Amino acid sequence: MECNCCERTKIRSQEEYASLLNRLSRIEGQIRGIRGMVERSAYCADILTQVAAASAALNGFTKELLANHIKSCVAQDIRAGSEEKVDELVNLLQKLMK
């Protein structure tokens, strides 16, 4: 996996790209479904159940993207003798864990 982190872009493998987009497509579908439930005045508990499922799906996307970032950009930076991406990762994890 090549990482152009200094330019703030990332070249992803076709497999990684497809996996991330598939996850996002499913999440978009879940959000549209929740909107439809609200528009149809669905029962609150039913909507909240779907919101929990969408939230879990978004967390899954975050975990996959974070793992890919650590395995590529962060690891590459460490191998190059720098710890800039490690510091960035620490700050990122603090944001994600709010």
N, C-alpha and C positions, 0 to 999 in steps of 0.2 A: 504494500500500500504506500503510495507516494503521498507526501503531505507537503503542501506549500503554505505552511503555517505563517511564515513571515508576511505573506500576501493575504492572509486571512481567508484563504480558500483551501479546499481539500479535494483532491482527485480520489474518487471512490471506485472500488472495483464494481463491476456490473452486478455482482451478487449482492454486495452491500447496498448499492443504490436501489436495486429492485426490492430488497427486503424492507428498507426504510420507507420507500414509497408505498409498498403494500400495506404496511402498518398504518401509515397516514391515511390511506384510502379507507381502511376499515374504521378508523377513528372518525373521519369525516362522515361516514355513513351513520355511525352511532350518534353523532351530534345532530345530524339531520333528523334522525329518528326521534331524538329527545325533543327537538323543536316541534315535530309533528304531534307528539304526545301533548305538549303544552297547548298547541293550537286546537287539539281535539278535546281539551279540558280533561285529560286523563287524571286518574287518582294520584295524589302527591306521592304516596309510597311507591307506586309503580314507576313514576318518573325518577325518583331518588335511586331506585335500584338500577335503572339504566345509566344514571349519572355516575354511580359507583363503578359500573362496568367500563364506561368511557374513561374515567379517571385511571382505572387499573390499566387499560390499554395504553393510555398516554404515559404512564409510569413505565410500562414495558418498552415503549419506544425510547424513552429517556435512558433506560438501562442499556439498551442495545447501542445507542449512539455514544454513550459515555464509555462503554467497553471498547468500542472501535477507536475512540479518541485516545484512550490510554494505550492501547496496543499499537497505535500508529504514531500519532503526533508526539505524545509524551515520551514514549519509548525511544523514538528517533532523536528527540532532543537530548535525552539522557545519554544515549550512545555517542552523541556528538560532543559530550562533555559539558553540556549546559543544563541548568536547572530552571530556566525561565518557564517552561511549560509545566513544571512541577508546581511552581508558585501559582501559576494561572489555574491549575487544577485544584489546588487548595482553596483558592477564592471561589471557584466555580462550585465546588462541593458545599461550601458554606451557603451559597445562594440556593442551591438545590434542596438543602436540608431545612429551609425555613418553614 
